[in-house]
Amino acid sequence: MLIAVAHGSRNPAWRASVEQQFEALQADMGAESIRLAYMELSPPTLLDVVREAVQHGTKRIRILPLFLAADGHVDRDIRPVVDQIREAFDSVDIELLAPLGQQPLFRELLRTIATEETQ
């Protein structure tokens, strides 16, 4: 399972725009393949989503921070939560991935968008 972690917002319109993307992905891939959690200001939290996944028998979880860089929220806020989750669910393989902005596919996506814009 992949759990994507967004910042979160009290603004329902902001949450709706993010959640629509994940609902479409879940329709394509299955809800047990990809889930969305929020770092703060909105439920569900990362712990909530992990707890539910484990209750449904998930044994491997990859966590993808939806941030551009690790410095800041990822290292300061998300990494400590992931460490706590690892301790609480030590029978589950939990991997914290590099943030979205540091993924090679993200650079490729930006390259593609930039190329399309100039044509």
N, CA, C and O atoms as CSV, one atom per row, in Angstrom:
chain,resi,resn,atom,element,x,y,z
A,1,MET,N,N,0.837,-1.178,0.000
A,1,MET,CA,C,0.000,0.000,0.000
A,1,MET,C,C,0.885,1.244,0.000
A,1,MET,O,O,1.936,1.285,0.639
A,2,LEU,N,N,0.428,2.256,-0.736
A,2,LEU,CA,C,1.069,3.565,-0.726
A,2,LEU,C,C,0.148,4.536,-0.001
A,2,LEU,O,O,-1.035,4.650,-0.323
A,3,ILE,N,N,0.707,5.232,0.983
A,3,ILE,CA,C,-0.022,6.296,1.666
A,3,ILE,C,C,0.665,7.605,1.321
A,3,ILE,O,O,1.837,7.808,1.641
A,4,ALA,N,N,-0.064,8.481,0.672
A,4,ALA,CA,C,0.447,9.806,0.351
A,4,ALA,C,C,0.053,10.750,1.483
A,4,ALA,O,O,-1.092,10.738,1.936
A,5,VAL,N,N,0.992,11.561,1.935
A,5,VAL,CA,C,0.740,12.478,3.036
A,5,VAL,C,C,0.797,13.912,2.520
A,5,VAL,O,O,1.851,14.402,2.115
A,6,ALA,N,N,-0.344,14.566,2.543
A,6,ALA,CA,C,-0.437,15.977,2.173
A,6,ALA,C,C,-0.390,16.833,3.435
A,6,ALA,O,O,-0.524,16.318,4.545
A,7,HIS,N,N,-0.204,18.115,3.265
A,7,HIS,CA,C,-0.109,19.014,4.420
A,7,HIS,C,C,-1.395,19.029,5.226
A,7,HIS,O,O,-1.370,18.837,6.442
A,8,GLY,N,N,-2.512,19.253,4.562
A,8,GLY,CA,C,-3.797,19.397,5.241
A,8,GLY,C,C,-4.211,20.852,5.270
A,8,GLY,O,O,-3.377,21.753,5.178
A,9,SER,N,N,-5.502,21.070,5.400
A,9,SER,CA,C,-6.046,22.423,5.415
A,9,SER,C,C,-7.417,22.400,6.073
A,9,SER,O,O,-8.126,21.394,6.032
A,10,ARG,N,N,-7.772,23.509,6.670
A,10,ARG,CA,C,-9.134,23.639,7.192
A,10,ARG,C,C,-10.117,23.992,6.087
A,10,ARG,O,O,-11.329,23.906,6.284
A,11,ASN,N,N,-9.611,24.384,4.939
A,11,ASN,CA,C,-10.430,24.816,3.807
A,11,ASN,C,C,-11.023,23.593,3.096
A,11,ASN,O,O,-10.276,22.811,2.509
A,12,PRO,N,N,-12.338,23.414,3.134
A,12,PRO,CA,C,-12.962,22.259,2.493
A,12,PRO,C,C,-12.725,22.207,0.978
A,12,PRO,O,O,-12.629,21.120,0.408
A,13,ALA,N,N,-12.630,23.360,0.327
A,13,ALA,CA,C,-12.381,23.371,-1.120
A,13,ALA,C,C,-10.989,22.843,-1.430
A,13,ALA,O,O,-10.809,22.117,-2.408
A,14,TRP,N,N,-10.012,23.192,-0.622
A,14,TRP,CA,C,-8.655,22.685,-0.813
A,14,TRP,C,C,-8.646,21.165,-0.650
A,14,TRP,O,O,-8.101,20.444,-1.486
A,15,ARG,N,N,-9.250,20.693,0.427
A,15,ARG,CA,C,-9.295,19.242,0.668
A,15,ARG,C,C,-10.019,18.524,-0.450
A,15,ARG,O,O,-9.583,17.456,-0.880
A,16,ALA,N,N,-11.117,19.087,-0.931
A,16,ALA,CA,C,-11.887,18.444,-1.997
A,16,ALA,C,C,-11.050,18.276,-3.260
A,16,ALA,O,O,-11.131,17.244,-3.927
A,17,SER,N,N,-10.252,19.279,-3.589
A,17,SER,CA,C,-9.445,19.175,-4.810
A,17,SER,C,C,-8.403,18.068,-4.696
A,17,SER,O,O,-8.134,17.365,-5.670
A,18,VAL,N,N,-7.823,17.912,-3.520
A,18,VAL,CA,C,-6.840,16.848,-3.296
A,18,VAL,C,C,-7.544,15.497,-3.260
A,18,VAL,O,O,-7.090,14.540,-3.887
A,19,GLU,N,N,-8.634,15.419,-2.539
A,19,GLU,CA,C,-9.340,14.149,-2.370
A,19,GLU,C,C,-9.917,13.632,-3.679
A,19,GLU,O,O,-9.980,12.420,-3.884
A,20,GLN,N,N,-10.337,14.515,-4.561
A,20,GLN,CA,C,-10.841,14.083,-5.874
A,20,GLN,C,C,-9.767,13.335,-6.657
A,20,GLN,O,O,-10.056,12.335,-7.314
A,21,GLN,N,N,-8.537,13.817,-6.587
A,21,GLN,CA,C,-7.438,13.135,-7.279
A,21,GLN,C,C,-7.245,11.724,-6.725
A,21,GLN,O,O,-7.047,10.775,-7.483
A,22,PHE,N,N,-7.302,11.594,-5.420
A,22,PHE,CA,C,-7.082,10.284,-4.814
A,22,PHE,C,C,-8.272,9.357,-4.999
A,22,PHE,O,O,-8.094,8.145,-5.120
A,23,GLU,N,N,-9.460,9.893,-5.023
A,23,GLU,CA,C,-10.624,9.052,-5.314
A,23,GLU,C,C,-10.538,8.483,-6.724
A,23,GLU,O,O,-10.900,7.329,-6.951
A,24,ALA,N,N,-10.062,9.282,-7.669
A,24,ALA,CA,C,-9.885,8.786,-9.043
A,24,ALA,C,C,-8.810,7.708,-9.092
A,24,ALA,O,O,-8.977,6.699,-9.778
A,25,LEU,N,N,-7.715,7.909,-8.377
A,25,LEU,CA,C,-6.665,6.885,-8.326
A,25,LEU,C,C,-7.179,5.604,-7.682
A,25,LEU,O,O,-6.877,4.506,-8.152
A,26,GLN,N,N,-7.954,5.739,-6.611
A,26,GLN,CA,C,-8.505,4.562,-5.951
A,26,GLN,C,C,-9.479,3.825,-6.868
A,26,GLN,O,O,-9.551,2.597,-6.838
A,27,ALA,N,N,-10.216,4.557,-7.669
A,27,ALA,CA,C,-11.133,3.912,-8.620
A,27,ALA,C,C,-10.345,3.095,-9.638
A,27,ALA,O,O,-10.785,2.024,-10.057
A,28,ASP,N,N,-9.186,3.600,-10.031
A,28,ASP,CA,C,-8.341,2.888,-10.999
A,28,ASP,C,C,-7.574,1.731,-10.365
A,28,ASP,O,O,-7.449,0.656,-10.952
A,29,MET,N,N,-7.061,1.968,-9.156
A,29,MET,CA,C,-6.109,1.038,-8.552
A,29,MET,C,C,-6.686,0.204,-7.415
A,29,MET,O,O,-6.139,-0.846,-7.077
A,30,GLY,N,N,-7.767,0.655,-6.834
A,30,GLY,CA,C,-8.313,0.001,-5.656
A,30,GLY,C,C,-7.940,0.773,-4.406
A,30,GLY,O,O,-6.811,1.246,-4.273
A,31,ALA,N,N,-8.868,0.897,-3.510
A,31,ALA,CA,C,-8.647,1.664,-2.284
A,31,ALA,C,C,-7.557,1.053,-1.418
A,31,ALA,O,O,-6.940,1.753,-0.616
A,32,GLU,N,N,-7.311,-0.249,-1.571
A,32,GLU,CA,C,-6.280,-0.884,-0.760
A,32,GLU,C,C,-4.888,-0.668,-1.336
A,32,GLU,O,O,-3.904,-1.086,-0.727
A,33,SER,N,N,-4.780,-0.024,-2.497
A,33,SER,CA,C,-3.481,0.240,-3.118
A,33,SER,C,C,-2.919,1.605,-2.767
A,33,SER,O,O,-1.707,1.759,-2.618
A,34,ILE,N,N,-3.791,2.599,-2.632
A,34,ILE,CA,C,-3.338,3.961,-2.389
A,34,ILE,C,C,-4.330,4.680,-1.485
A,34,ILE,O,O,-5.544,4.593,-1.673
A,35,ARG,N,N,-3.792,5.386,-0.510
A,35,ARG,CA,C,-4.618,6.139,0.442
A,35,ARG,C,C,-4.018,7.512,0.638
A,35,ARG,O,O,-2.852,7.744,0.321
A,36,LEU,N,N,-4.811,8.413,1.157
A,36,LEU,CA,C,-4.395,9.768,1.439
A,36,LEU,C,C,-4.498,10.025,2.935
A,36,LEU,O,O,-5.485,9.654,3.571
A,37,ALA,N,N,-3.475,10.660,3.490
A,37,ALA,CA,C,-3.484,11.093,4.887
A,37,ALA,C,C,-3.020,12.541,4.917
A,37,ALA,O,O,-2.448,13.049,3.953
A,38,TYR,N,N,-3.274,13.188,6.032
A,38,TYR,CA,C,-2.861,14.573,6.195
A,38,TYR,C,C,-1.907,14.703,7.373
A,38,TYR,O,O,-2.035,14.008,8.381
A,39,MET,N,N,-0.950,15.608,7.221
A,39,MET,CA,C,0.012,15.875,8.273
A,39,MET,C,C,-0.654,16.617,9.434
A,39,MET,O,O,-0.384,16.335,10.601
A,40,GLU,N,N,-1.531,17.571,9.097
A,40,GLU,CA,C,-2.202,18.348,10.139
A,40,GLU,C,C,-3.456,19.003,9.569
A,40,GLU,O,O,-3.659,19.030,8.355
A,41,LEU,N,N,-4.276,19.520,10.441
A,41,LEU,CA,C,-5.449,20.333,10.120
A,41,LEU,C,C,-6.627,19.581,9.512
A,41,LEU,O,O,-7.712,20.150,9.394
A,42,SER,N,N,-6.450,18.332,9.125
A,42,SER,CA,C,-7.513,17.570,8.468
A,42,SER,C,C,-7.383,16.098,8.819
A,42,SER,O,O,-6.270,15.582,8.920
A,43,PRO,N,N,-8.484,15.427,9.001
A,43,PRO,CA,C,-8.427,13.966,9.108
A,43,PRO,C,C,-8.517,13.356,7.715
A,43,PRO,O,O,-9.039,13.993,6.799
A,44,PRO,N,N,-8.029,12.163,7.541
A,44,PRO,CA,C,-7.399,11.289,8.521
A,44,PRO,C,C,-5.903,11.581,8.645
A,44,PRO,O,O,-5.260,12.040,7.701
A,45,THR,N,N,-5.377,11.305,9.822
A,45,THR,CA,C,-3.947,11.439,10.046
A,45,THR,C,C,-3.227,10.219,9.471
A,45,THR,O,O,-3.854,9.221,9.114
A,46,LEU,N,N,-1.924,10.316,9.390
A,46,LEU,CA,C,-1.121,9.180,8.938
A,46,LEU,C,C,-1.329,7.986,9.860
A,46,LEU,O,O,-1.476,6.857,9.392
A,47,LEU,N,N,-1.343,8.227,11.148
A,47,LEU,CA,C,-1.578,7.137,12.101
A,47,LEU,C,C,-2.933,6.492,11.876
A,47,LEU,O,O,-3.045,5.267,11.927
A,48,ASP,N,N,-3.976,7.294,11.626
A,48,ASP,CA,C,-5.312,6.746,11.359
A,48,ASP,C,C,-5.287,5.790,10.163
A,48,ASP,O,O,-5.837,4.691,10.222
A,49,VAL,N,N,-4.644,6.224,9.086
A,49,VAL,CA,C,-4.639,5.418,7.862
A,49,VAL,C,C,-3.807,4.157,8.043
A,49,VAL,O,O,-4.193,3.085,7.578
A,50,VAL,N,N,-2.669,4.281,8.716
A,50,VAL,CA,C,-1.839,3.094,8.972
A,50,VAL,C,C,-2.603,2.112,9.848
A,50,VAL,O,O,-2.630,0.916,9.559
A,51,ARG,N,N,-3.214,2.596,10.899
A,51,ARG,CA,C,-3.965,1.725,11.810
A,51,ARG,C,C,-5.048,0.950,11.046
A,51,ARG,O,O,-5.204,-0.257,11.231
A,52,GLU,N,N,-5.784,1.651,10.196
A,52,GLU,CA,C,-6.833,0.992,9.414
A,52,GLU,C,C,-6.244,-0.040,8.452
A,52,GLU,O,O,-6.788,-1.134,8.301
A,53,ALA,N,N,-5.143,0.305,7.812
A,53,ALA,CA,C,-4.511,-0.632,6.876
A,53,ALA,C,C,-4.048,-1.896,7.593
A,53,ALA,O,O,-4.246,-3.006,7.098
A,54,VAL,N,N,-3.440,-1.725,8.741
A,54,VAL,CA,C,-2.954,-2.875,9.511
A,54,VAL,C,C,-4.129,-3.739,9.968
A,54,VAL,O,O,-4.038,-4.967,9.947
A,55,GLN,N,N,-5.222,-3.112,10.376
A,55,GLN,CA,C,-6.405,-3.869,10.782
A,55,GLN,C,C,-6.956,-4.703,9.631
A,55,GLN,O,O,-7.583,-5.738,9.855
A,56,HIS,N,N,-6.722,-4.248,8.390
A,56,HIS,CA,C,-7.174,-4.988,7.216
A,56,HIS,C,C,-6.109,-5.936,6.673
A,56,HIS,O,O,-6.262,-6.488,5.583
A,57,GLY,N,N,-5.022,-6.125,7.437
A,57,GLY,CA,C,-4.026,-7.128,7.080
A,57,GLY,C,C,-2.860,-6.644,6.243
A,57,GLY,O,O,-2.075,-7.468,5.776
A,58,THR,N,N,-2.713,-5.356,6.035
A,58,THR,CA,C,-1.592,-4.842,5.251
A,58,THR,C,C,-0.289,-5.107,5.994
A,58,THR,O,O,-0.188,-4.854,7.194
A,59,LYS,N,N,0.710,-5.618,5.272
A,59,LYS,CA,C,2.001,-5.950,5.875
A,59,LYS,C,C,3.131,-5.057,5.368
A,59,LYS,O,O,4.222,-5.050,5.939
A,60,ARG,N,N,2.873,-4.297,4.286
A,60,ARG,CA,C,3.901,-3.412,3.730
A,60,ARG,C,C,3.253,-2.083,3.369
A,60,ARG,O,O,2.266,-2.029,2.635
A,61,ILE,N,N,3.836,-1.011,3.905
A,61,ILE,CA,C,3.315,0.337,3.660
A,61,ILE,C,C,4.464,1.233,3.223
A,61,ILE,O,O,5.511,1.285,3.868
A,62,ARG,N,N,4.253,1.930,2.127
A,62,ARG,CA,C,5.200,2.951,1.673
A,62,ARG,C,C,4.509,4.299,1.851
A,62,ARG,O,O,3.344,4.466,1.489
A,63,ILE,N,N,5.240,5.252,2.411
A,63,ILE,CA,C,4.679,6.563,2.710
A,63,ILE,C,C,5.359,7.589,1.818
A,63,ILE,O,O,6.583,7.724,1.822
A,64,LEU,N,N,4.545,8.310,1.052
A,64,LEU,CA,C,5.046,9.320,0.116
A,64,LEU,C,C,4.601,10.707,0.575
A,64,LEU,O,O,3.422,11.040,0.456
A,65,PRO,N,N,5.518,11.522,1.097
A,65,PRO,CA,C,5.159,12.894,1.445
A,65,PRO,C,C,4.907,13.714,0.177
A,65,PRO,O,O,5.735,13.731,-0.733
A,66,LEU,N,N,3.773,14.384,0.126
A,66,LEU,CA,C,3.434,15.217,-1.032
A,66,LEU,C,C,3.991,16.628,-0.817
A,66,LEU,O,O,3.253,17.611,-0.750
A,67,PHE,N,N,5.294,16.685,-0.714
A,67,PHE,CA,C,6.037,17.916,-0.503
A,67,PHE,C,C,7.172,17.954,-1.514
A,67,PHE,O,O,7.545,16.920,-2.069
A,68,LEU,N,N,7.722,19.137,-1.757
A,68,LEU,CA,C,8.786,19.269,-2.751
A,68,LEU,C,C,10.151,18.876,-2.211
A,68,LEU,O,O,11.003,18.433,-2.981
A,69,ALA,N,N,10.382,19.022,-0.926
A,69,ALA,CA,C,11.697,18.732,-0.351
A,69,ALA,C,C,11.542,18.123,1.034
A,69,ALA,O,O,10.504,18.264,1.680
A,70,ALA,N,N,12.598,17.440,1.478
A,70,ALA,CA,C,12.566,16.793,2.788
A,70,ALA,C,C,12.773,17.792,3.924
A,70,ALA,O,O,12.174,17.656,4.991
A,71,ASP,N,N,13.610,18.784,3.699
A,71,ASP,CA,C,13.860,19.778,4.748
A,71,ASP,C,C,12.555,20.481,5.082
A,71,ASP,O,O,11.800,20.861,4.188
A,72,GLY,N,N,12.297,20.648,6.343
A,72,GLY,CA,C,11.062,21.295,6.764
A,72,GLY,C,C,10.079,20.267,7.287
A,72,GLY,O,O,10.408,19.462,8.158
A,73,HIS,N,N,8.864,20.301,6.746
A,73,HIS,CA,C,7.784,19.458,7.279
A,73,HIS,C,C,8.117,17.967,7.256
A,73,HIS,O,O,7.785,17.250,8.200
A,74,VAL,N,N,8.763,17.492,6.199
A,74,VAL,CA,C,9.015,16.048,6.122
A,74,VAL,C,C,9.949,15.619,7.246
A,74,VAL,O,O,9.634,14.701,8.004
A,75,ASP,N,N,11.098,16.280,7.354
A,75,ASP,CA,C,12.056,15.891,8.394
A,75,ASP,C,C,11.577,16.258,9.789
A,75,ASP,O,O,11.793,15.501,10.736
A,76,ARG,N,N,10.935,17.401,9.929
A,76,ARG,CA,C,10.560,17.899,11.254
A,76,ARG,C,C,9.253,17.277,11.770
A,76,ARG,O,O,9.127,17.005,12.964
A,77,ASP,N,N,8.290,17.053,10.879
A,77,ASP,CA,C,6.955,16.635,11.323
A,77,ASP,C,C,6.582,15.208,10.925
A,77,ASP,O,O,6.022,14.469,11.734
A,78,ILE,N,N,6.879,14.823,9.713
A,78,ILE,CA,C,6.436,13.508,9.224
A,78,ILE,C,C,7.372,12.394,9.685
A,78,ILE,O,O,6.906,11.354,10.149
A,79,ARG,N,N,8.678,12.593,9.566
A,79,ARG,CA,C,9.630,11.534,9.943
A,79,ARG,C,C,9.446,11.072,11.396
A,79,ARG,O,O,9.451,9.866,11.639
A,80,PRO,N,N,9.285,11.973,12.364
A,80,PRO,CA,C,9.061,11.498,13.740
A,80,PRO,C,C,7.783,10.678,13.900
A,80,PRO,O,O,7.754,9.718,14.670
A,81,VAL,N,N,6.744,11.045,13.189
A,81,VAL,CA,C,5.494,10.268,13.237
A,81,VAL,C,C,5.720,8.885,12.638
A,81,VAL,O,O,5.238,7.887,13.175
A,82,VAL,N,N,6.448,8.823,11.531
A,82,VAL,CA,C,6.743,7.531,10.911
A,82,VAL,C,C,7.556,6.664,11.875
A,82,VAL,O,O,7.304,5.464,11.985
A,83,ASP,N,N,8.522,7.254,12.568
A,83,ASP,CA,C,9.303,6.490,13.552
A,83,ASP,C,C,8.406,5.931,14.648
A,83,ASP,O,O,8.575,4.781,15.054
A,84,GLN,N,N,7.455,6.726,15.133
A,84,GLN,CA,C,6.513,6.259,16.156
A,84,GLN,C,C,5.631,5.135,15.609
A,84,GLN,O,O,5.355,4.160,16.307
A,85,ILE,N,N,5.198,5.276,14.378
A,85,ILE,CA,C,4.360,4.251,13.747
A,85,ILE,C,C,5.137,2.951,13.590
A,85,ILE,O,O,4.596,1.869,13.821
A,86,ARG,N,N,6.397,3.053,13.200
A,86,ARG,CA,C,7.233,1.842,13.079
A,86,ARG,C,C,7.324,1.097,14.405
A,86,ARG,O,O,7.246,-0.131,14.447
A,87,GLU,N,N,7.491,1.856,15.488
A,87,GLU,CA,C,7.556,1.234,16.816
A,87,GLU,C,C,6.233,0.587,17.196
A,87,GLU,O,O,6.212,-0.507,17.760
A,88,ALA,N,N,5.129,1.258,16.889
A,88,ALA,CA,C,3.807,0.749,17.267
A,88,ALA,C,C,3.394,-0.461,16.435
A,88,ALA,O,O,2.668,-1.332,16.914
A,89,PHE,N,N,3.855,-0.512,15.197
A,89,PHE,CA,C,3.474,-1.599,14.278
A,89,PHE,C,C,4.737,-2.275,13.768
A,89,PHE,O,O,5.011,-2.276,12.568
A,90,ASP,N,N,5.499,-2.849,14.685
A,90,ASP,CA,C,6.805,-3.397,14.320
A,90,ASP,C,C,6.746,-4.632,13.430
A,90,ASP,O,O,7.775,-5.048,12.896
A,91,SER,N,N,5.578,-5.223,13.258
A,91,SER,CA,C,5.460,-6.381,12.359
A,91,SER,C,C,5.156,-5.950,10.919
A,91,SER,O,O,5.056,-6.791,10.026
A,92,VAL,N,N,5.011,-4.648,10.700
A,92,VAL,CA,C,4.685,-4.121,9.373
A,92,VAL,C,C,5.923,-3.450,8.796
A,92,VAL,O,O,6.603,-2.689,9.484
A,93,ASP,N,N,6.213,-3.734,7.530
A,93,ASP,CA,C,7.321,-3.091,6.820
A,93,ASP,C,C,6.859,-1.700,6.389
A,93,ASP,O,O,6.003,-1.567,5.514
A,94,ILE,N,N,7.425,-0.678,7.003
A,94,ILE,CA,C,7.022,0.703,6.730
A,94,ILE,C,C,8.217,1.462,6.176
A,94,ILE,O,O,9.257,1.575,6.826
A,95,GLU,N,N,8.053,1.981,4.963
A,95,GLU,CA,C,9.119,2.705,4.279
A,95,GLU,C,C,8.687,4.151,4.034
A,95,GLU,O,O,7.618,4.405,3.479
A,96,LEU,N,N,9.526,5.085,4.452
A,96,LEU,CA,C,9.299,6.489,4.168
A,96,LEU,C,C,10.064,6.834,2.906
A,96,LEU,O,O,11.294,6.811,2.890
A,97,LEU,N,N,9.335,7.154,1.853
A,97,LEU,CA,C,9.941,7.488,0.573
A,97,LEU,C,C,10.413,8.941,0.561
A,97,LEU,O,O,9.997,9.751,1.389
A,98,ALA,N,N,11.283,9.251,-0.385
A,98,ALA,CA,C,11.674,10.639,-0.601
A,98,ALA,C,C,10.426,11.422,-0.990
A,98,ALA,O,O,9.522,10.867,-1.614
A,99,PRO,N,N,10.361,12.699,-0.631
A,99,PRO,CA,C,9.183,13.491,-0.983
A,99,PRO,C,C,8.971,13.559,-2.488
A,99,PRO,O,O,9.890,13.351,-3.280
A,100,LEU,N,N,7.748,13.853,-2.851
A,100,LEU,CA,C,7.354,13.902,-4.260
A,100,LEU,C,C,8.316,14.732,-5.101
A,100,LEU,O,O,8.696,14.311,-6.193
A,101,GLY,N,N,8.708,15.887,-4.620
A,101,GLY,CA,C,9.581,16.774,-5.384
A,101,GLY,C,C,10.971,16.233,-5.612
A,101,GLY,O,O,11.699,16.755,-6.456
A,102,GLN,N,N,11.363,15.195,-4.881
A,102,GLN,CA,C,12.677,14.594,-5.049
A,102,GLN,C,C,12.605,13.241,-5.760
A,102,GLN,O,O,13.609,12.534,-5.852
A,103,GLN,N,N,11.452,12.889,-6.249
A,103,GLN,CA,C,11.289,11.648,-6.997
A,103,GLN,C,C,11.725,11.865,-8.451
A,103,GLN,O,O,11.366,12.884,-9.041
A,104,PRO,N,N,12.474,10.956,-9.036
A,104,PRO,CA,C,12.872,11.098,-10.440
A,104,PRO,C,C,11.676,11.281,-11.380
A,104,PRO,O,O,11.771,12.031,-12.351
A,105,LEU,N,N,10.572,10.620,-11.111
A,105,LEU,CA,C,9.396,10.764,-11.975
A,105,LEU,C,C,8.814,12.170,-11.909
A,105,LEU,O,O,8.213,12.631,-12.878
A,106,PHE,N,N,8.982,12.855,-10.788
A,106,PHE,CA,C,8.497,14.230,-10.675
A,106,PHE,C,C,9.298,15.143,-11.598
A,106,PHE,O,O,8.732,15.996,-12.282
A,107,ARG,N,N,10.604,14.961,-11.613
A,107,ARG,CA,C,11.431,15.760,-12.524
A,107,ARG,C,C,11.035,15.485,-13.969
A,107,ARG,O,O,10.974,16.401,-14.790
A,108,GLU,N,N,10.769,14.236,-14.269
A,108,GLU,CA,C,10.355,13.884,-15.626
A,108,GLU,C,C,9.010,14.518,-15.962
A,108,GLU,O,O,8.821,15.001,-17.079
A,109,LEU,N,N,8.090,14.523,-15.035
A,109,LEU,CA,C,6.796,15.163,-15.245
A,109,LEU,C,C,6.972,16.651,-15.526
A,109,LEU,O,O,6.361,17.181,-16.454
A,110,LEU,N,N,7.796,17.326,-14.740
A,110,LEU,CA,C,8.047,18.746,-14.972
A,110,LEU,C,C,8.675,18.983,-16.341
A,110,LEU,O,O,8.322,19.936,-17.036
A,111,ARG,N,N,9.599,18.120,-16.720
A,111,ARG,CA,C,10.237,18.220,-18.044
A,111,ARG,C,C,9.178,18.065,-19.127
A,111,ARG,O,O,9.188,18.808,-20.108
A,112,THR,N,N,8.280,17.127,-18.967
A,112,THR,CA,C,7.219,16.904,-19.955
A,112,THR,C,C,6.294,18.110,-20.037
A,112,THR,O,O,5.950,18.556,-21.132
A,113,ILE,N,N,5.894,18.632,-18.901
A,113,ILE,CA,C,5.008,19.795,-18.881
A,113,ILE,C,C,5.703,20.994,-19.522
A,113,ILE,O,O,5.096,21.719,-20.310
A,114,ALA,N,N,6.972,21.203,-19.185
A,114,ALA,CA,C,7.705,22.334,-19.763
A,114,ALA,C,C,7.826,22.201,-21.280
A,114,ALA,O,O,7.718,23.193,-22.002
A,115,THR,N,N,8.047,20.993,-21.758
A,115,THR,CA,C,8.180,20.752,-23.192
A,115,THR,C,C,6.844,20.990,-23.894
A,115,THR,O,O,6.809,21.581,-24.973
A,116,GLU,N,N,5.760,20.540,-23.297
A,116,GLU,CA,C,4.429,20.747,-23.894
A,116,GLU,C,C,4.085,22.221,-23.940
A,116,GLU,O,O,3.436,22.663,-24.888
A,117,GLU,N,N,4.493,22.992,-22.957
A,117,GLU,CA,C,4.177,24.409,-22.892
A,117,GLU,C,C,4.893,25.186,-23.998
A,117,GLU,O,O,4.389,26.210,-24.458
A,118,THR,N,N,6.061,24.709,-24.427
A,118,THR,CA,C,6.849,25.461,-25.409
A,118,THR,C,C,6.526,25.069,-26.846
A,118,THR,O,O,7.019,25.704,-27.778
A,119,GLN,N,N,5.733,24.069,-27.040
A,119,GLN,CA,C,5.430,23.632,-28.405
A,119,GLN,C,C,4.304,24.422,-29.012
A,119,GLN,O,O,3.926,24.178,-30.158
